[in-house]
Amino acid sequence: MASIVSIASPFLSAEISSTGAELVRLRDSTGADLLWDGNPAFWTGR
């Protein structure tokens, strides 16, 4: 079972899956998501 590791700085926060070290979320200091959301209509790889 995968777990999520969270790391943060004053500028960015990230969430990384323990399975394959996949970056699952990246946000800037305003809370804006910087990663594409992986819409399953186009991408089912996650």
Protein Blocks (a to p, Z undefined) as FASTA:
>chain_A
ZZddddddfkbccdddfehpiafbdcdfkopafbdehiaklockZZ
